């Protein structure tokens, strides 16, 4: 029986793992990979203490930090994921079952499973995924050198993708459903200044066109309902994320977006003995630094709880 099982290997999961090791809690960290969603970023500039770091390097650094403290107190299960979370049969803790069919138990659980990319749900999107339509600008951007491309999404991820693509593409057109942007003003301004950048607001994509590969995107004006087709050969989708919480839906309270509901004071969930942190929760702001901080908060609270039980 472990003291704690941490589900996830992003900033939240690793921060909790490091603190668990320092507090000598017998812990298991189960993660498909380390780094979370940031692994696809070419350069992260807001990880405090590091001016700029590629996403893959951040993932490696997080894993190295955990390894340095793990010793024989923290066991790391990499390359697997939790598919079911339930109370133990003796009701003295919790049991997780992984994709590989393994079963592990612990007195306490920290859910730090993050979130995944939201898919574009319009005609043609599935057909042309990886055939001109992609969800990773940093991964696939160089493949579109000299091309006319579209970025769908007006948040930080959308504008950051557009700025990356401007290094390769002939032109980049960003589409935003509303008039206002969710992205930081400084990021929006950087994009506006580029001569090969076009920003269209109050429009939405309605159909992806193509033959063997993408060759067009039909968009609709949300005010007039008029449609027109953009002649492009690349589509980069940045429309948000979905929390990785399906394994927990039958045990903890989730909100309308399937995020784990937590107490902001201590990250405790609706179930005694289970905490949650990071992008899988109903935290108002989702950032690497916030995820790590919330995980530390959770770890401090669950440590005291374990000492009392």
For each residue, the residues with C-beta under 8 A, 3 or more apart:
1: 93 105 106 107
2: 5 26 27 28 75 104 105 106 107
3: 20 25 26 27 106 107 108 306
4: 20 25 26 27 28 106 107 108 109 110 302 306
5: 2 27 28 29 30 94 96 104 105 106 108 109 110
6: 13 16 17 20 27 28 29 30 110 112
7: 13 30 31 82 85 96 109 110 111 112 113 247
8: 12 13 30 31 36 111 112 113 114 244 278 280
9: 13 14 29 31 32 33 34 35 36 62 63 78
10: 13 14 31 34 35 36 37 38 62 112 114 278 279 288 291
11: 14 15 36 38 62 278 288 289 291 292 295
12: 8 15 16 36 112 114 277 278 279 291 292 294 295
13: 6 7 8 9 10 16 17 29 31 36 110 112 113 278 295
14: 9 10 11 17 18 29 34 62 63 65 66 292
15: 11 12 18 19 291 292 293 295 296 299
16: 6 12 13 19 20 110 112 277 295 296 298 299
17: 6 13 14 20 21 27 29 66 69 70 74 76
18: 14 15 21 22 65 66 69
19: 15 16 22 23 295 296 299 300 303
20: 3 4 6 16 17 23 25 27 73 74 299 303
21: 17 18 24 25 27 66 69 70 71 73 74
22: 18 19 69
23: 19 20 299 303
24: 21 73
25: 3 4 20 21 73 303 306
26: 2 3 4 73
27: 2 3 4 5 6 17 20 21 73 74 75
28: 2 4 5 6 74 75 76 77 104 106
29: 5 6 9 13 14 17 66 74 75 76 77
30: 5 6 7 8 77 80 81 82 96 98 104
31: 7 8 9 10 13 34 76 77 78 80 81
32: 9 78 79 80 81
33: 9 39 59 78 79
34: 9 10 14 31 59 60 62 63 66 78
35: 9 10 38 39 55 56 58 59 60 62 63
36: 8 9 10 11 12 13 39 59 114 278 279 288 291
37: 10 40 114 115 116 117 241 279
38: 10 11 35 41 44 55 58 59 288
39: 33 35 36 55 56 58 59
40: 37 55 136 138 139
41: 38 44 54 55 138 160
42: 54 55 138 164
43: 52 53 54
44: 38 41 47 50 52 53 54 55 58 288
45: 51 52
46: 287 288 289
47: 44 50 53 58 288 289
48: 289
49:
50: 44 47 53 58
51: 45
52: 43 44 45
53: 43 44 47 50 57 58 61
54: 41 42 43 44 57 58
55: 35 38 39 40 41 42 44 58 59 138
56: 35 39 59 60
57: 53 54 60 61
58: 35 38 39 44 47 50 53 54 55 61 62 288
59: 33 34 35 36 38 39 55 56 62 63
60: 34 35 56 57 63 64
61: 53 57 58 64 65
62: 9 10 11 14 34 35 58 59 65 66
63: 9 14 34 35 59 60 66 67 78
64: 60 61 67 68
65: 14 18 61 62 68 69
66: 14 17 18 21 29 34 62 63 69 70 74 76
67: 63 64 70 76
68: 64 65
69: 17 18 21 22 65 66 74
70: 17 21 66 67 73 74 75 76
71: 21 74
72:
73: 20 21 24 25 26 27 70
74: 17 20 21 27 28 29 66 69 70 71
75: 2 27 28 29 70
76: 17 28 29 31 66 67 70
77: 28 29 30 31 80 98 102 104
78: 9 31 32 33 34 63
79: 32 33
80: 30 31 32 77 98 99 100 102
81: 30 31 32 98 99 113
82: 7 30 85 96 97 98 99 113 247
83: 97 98 99 246 247
84: 96 97 247
85: 7 82 94 95 96 109 111 247 248 251
86: 94 95 250 251
87: 91 93 94 95 251
88: 91 92 93 94 95 105
89: 95
90: 93
91: 87 88
92: 88 107
93: 1 87 88 90 105 106 107 108 273
94: 5 85 86 87 88 105 106 107 108 109 273 274
95: 85 86 87 88 89 103 104 105
96: 5 7 30 82 84 85 103 104 105 106 109 247
97: 82 83 84 101 102 103
98: 30 77 80 81 82 83 101 102 103 104
99: 80 81 82 83
100: 80
101: 97 98
102: 77 80 97 98
103: 95 96 97 98
104: 2 5 28 30 77 95 96 98
105: 1 2 5 88 93 94 95 96
106: 1 2 3 4 5 28 93 94 96 109
107: 1 2 3 4 92 93 94 273 306 309
108: 3 4 5 93 94 273 274 275 302 305 306
109: 4 5 7 85 94 96 106 273 274 275
110: 4 5 6 7 13 16 274 275 276 277 295 298 299 302
111: 7 8 85 245 248 252 260 269 274 275 276 277 280 281
112: 6 7 8 10 12 13 16 276 277 278 280 291 295
113: 7 8 13 81 82 243 244 245 247 278 280
114: 8 10 12 36 37 243 244 278 279 280
115: 37 241 242 243 244 279 280 286
116: 37 241 242 244
117: 37 135 237 241 242
118: 239 240 241 242
119: 125 135 237
120: 125 133 152 205 208 235 237 239
121: 125
122: 125 205 206 207 208
123: 206 207 208
124: 127 128 207 208 209 210
125: 119 120 121 122 128 129 133 208 237
126: 129
127: 124 131 208 210
128: 124 125 131 132 133 208 210 213 214 235
129: 125 126 133 134
130: 133 134
131: 127 128 210 212 213 214
132: 128 210 213 214 215 233 234 235
133: 120 125 128 129 130 208 214 234 235 237
134: 129 130 137 139 140 234 235 236 237
135: 117 119 236 237 238
136: 40 139 140 236
137: 134 140 141 151 160 161 162 164 165 236 238
138: 40 41 42 55 141 161 164
139: 40 134 136
140: 134 136 137 143 144 236
141: 137 138 144 161 164 165 167 168 169 236
142: 145 168
143: 140 234
144: 140 141 147 149 165 168 169 233 234
145: 142 168 169
146: 168 169 170
147: 144 168 169 170 232 233 234
148: 169 170 171 173 231 232 233 234
149: 144 165 169 171 172 173 232 233 234 235 236
150: 172 173 174 175 205 217 230 232 234 235 236
151: 137 158 159 161 162 165 172 173 174 175 236 238
152: 120 158 174 175 205 235 236 237 238 239
153: 157 158 161 174 175 176 237 238 239 240
154: 158 159 174 175 176 177 178 181 182 183 201
155: 158 159 181 182 183 238 240
156: 159 160 182 183 184 187
157: 153 160 161 238
158: 151 152 153 154 155 161 162 174 176 183 238 239
159: 151 154 155 156 162 163 174 181 183 187 188 190 191
160: 41 137 156 157 163 164 187
161: 137 138 141 151 153 157 158 164 165 236 238
162: 137 151 158 159 165 166 172 174 191 197
163: 159 160 166 187 190 191 194
164: 42 137 138 141 160 161 167 168
165: 137 141 144 149 151 161 162 168 169 172 236
166: 162 163 169 172 191 194 196 197
167: 141 164
168: 141 142 144 145 146 147 164 165
169: 141 144 145 146 147 148 149 165 166 172 196 234
170: 146 147 148 196
171: 148 149 196 197 198
172: 149 150 151 162 165 166 169 194 196 197 198
173: 148 149 150 151 197 198 199 200 230 232
174: 150 151 152 153 154 158 159 162 191 197 198 199 200
175: 150 151 152 153 154 200 203 204 205 219
176: 153 154 158 179 181 199 200 201 202 203
177: 154 202 203 204 222
178: 154 181 201 202
179: 176 201 202
180:
181: 154 155 159 176 178 188
182: 154 155 156
183: 154 155 156 158 159 187 188
184: 156 187 188
185: 188 189
186: 189 190
187: 156 159 160 163 183 184 190 191
188: 159 181 183 184 185 191 192
189: 185 186 192 193
190: 159 163 186 187 193 194
191: 159 162 163 166 174 187 188 194 197 199
192: 188 189 197 199
193: 189 190 197
194: 163 166 172 190 191 197
195:
196: 166 169 170 171 172
197: 162 166 171 172 173 174 191 192 193 194
198: 171 172 173 174
199: 173 174 176 191 192
200: 173 174 175 176 203 219
201: 154 176 178 179
202: 176 177 178 179 221 222 223
203: 175 176 177 200 219 220 221 222
204: 175 177 219 220 222
205: 120 122 150 152 175 208 217 218 219 220 235
206: 122 123 218 219 220 227
207: 122 123 124 217 218
208: 120 122 123 124 125 127 128 133 205 214 216 217 218 235
209: 124 214 215 216 217 218 229
210: 124 127 128 131 132 213 214 215 216
211: 215
212: 131
213: 128 131 132 210 233
214: 128 131 132 133 208 209 210 217 232 233 234 235
215: 132 209 210 211 231 232 233
216: 208 209 210 229 230 231 232
217: 150 205 207 208 209 214 229 230 232 235
218: 205 206 207 208 209 227 228 229 230
219: 175 200 203 204 205 206 227 228 229 230
220: 203 204 205 206 225 226 227
221: 202 203 224 225 226 227
222: 177 202 203 204 225
223: 202
224: 221
225: 220 221 222
226: 220 221
227: 206 218 219 220 221
228: 218 219
229: 209 216 217 218 219
230: 150 173 216 217 218 219
231: 148 215 216
232: 147 148 149 150 173 214 215 216 217 235
233: 132 144 147 148 149 213 214 215
234: 132 133 134 143 144 147 148 149 150 169 214
235: 120 128 132 133 134 149 150 152 205 208 214 217 232
236: 134 135 136 137 140 141 149 150 151 152 161 165
237: 117 119 120 125 133 134 135 152 153
238: 135 137 151 152 153 155 157 158 161
239: 118 120 152 153 158
240: 118 153 155
241: 37 115 116 117 118 279 286
242: 115 116 117 118 258
243: 113 114 115 257 258 259 260 279 280 281
244: 8 113 114 115 116 247 280
245: 111 113 248 249 254 258 259 260 280
246: 83 249 258
247: 7 82 83 84 85 96 113 244
248: 85 111 245 251 252 254 260
249: 245 246 252 254 258
250: 86
251: 85 86 87 248 271 274
252: 111 248 249 260 261 269 270 271 274 276
253: 260 261 269 270 271
254: 245 248 249 258 259 260 261
255: 258 259 261 282
256:
257: 243 282
258: 242 243 245 246 249 254 255
259: 243 245 254 255 280 281 282
260: 111 243 245 248 252 253 254 269 276 280 281 282
261: 252 253 254 255 269 270 281 282
262: 267 268 269 275 276 277 281 282 283
263: 266 267 268 269
264: 267 283
265:
266: 263 275 297 298 301
267: 262 263 264 275 276 277 281 294 295 297 298 301
268: 262 263 274 275 298 301
269: 111 252 253 260 261 262 263 274 275 276
270: 252 253 261
271: 251 252 253 274
272:
273: 93 94 107 108 109 305 309
274: 94 108 109 110 111 251 252 268 269 271
275: 108 109 110 111 262 266 267 268 269 298 299 301 302
276: 110 111 112 252 260 262 267 269 280 281 298
277: 12 16 110 111 112 262 267 280 281 283 291 294 295 297 298
278: 8 10 11 12 13 36 112 113 114 281 283 286 291 294 295
279: 10 12 36 37 114 115 241 243 283 286 291
280: 8 111 112 113 114 115 243 244 245 259 260 276 277
281: 111 243 259 260 261 262 267 276 277 278 294
282: 255 257 259 260 261 262
283: 262 264 277 278 279 286 290 291 294
284:
285: 290
286: 115 241 278 279 283 290 291
287: 46 290 291
288: 10 11 36 38 44 46 47 58 291 292
289: 11 46 47 48 292 293
290: 283 285 286 287 293 294
291: 10 11 12 15 36 112 277 278 279 283 286 287 288 294 295
292: 11 12 14 15 288 289 295 296
293: 15 289 290 296 297
294: 12 267 277 278 281 283 290 291 297 298
295: 11 12 13 15 16 19 110 112 267 277 278 291 292 298 299
296: 15 16 19 292 293 299 300
297: 266 267 277 293 294 300 301
298: 16 110 266 267 268 275 276 277 294 295 301 302
299: 15 16 19 20 23 110 275 295 296 302 303
300: 19 296 297 303 304
301: 266 267 268 275 297 298 304 305
302: 4 108 110 275 298 299 305 306
303: 19 20 23 25 299 300 306 307
304: 300 301 307 308
305: 108 273 301 302 308 309
306: 3 4 25 107 108 302 303 309
307: 303 304
308: 304 305
309: 107 273 305 306
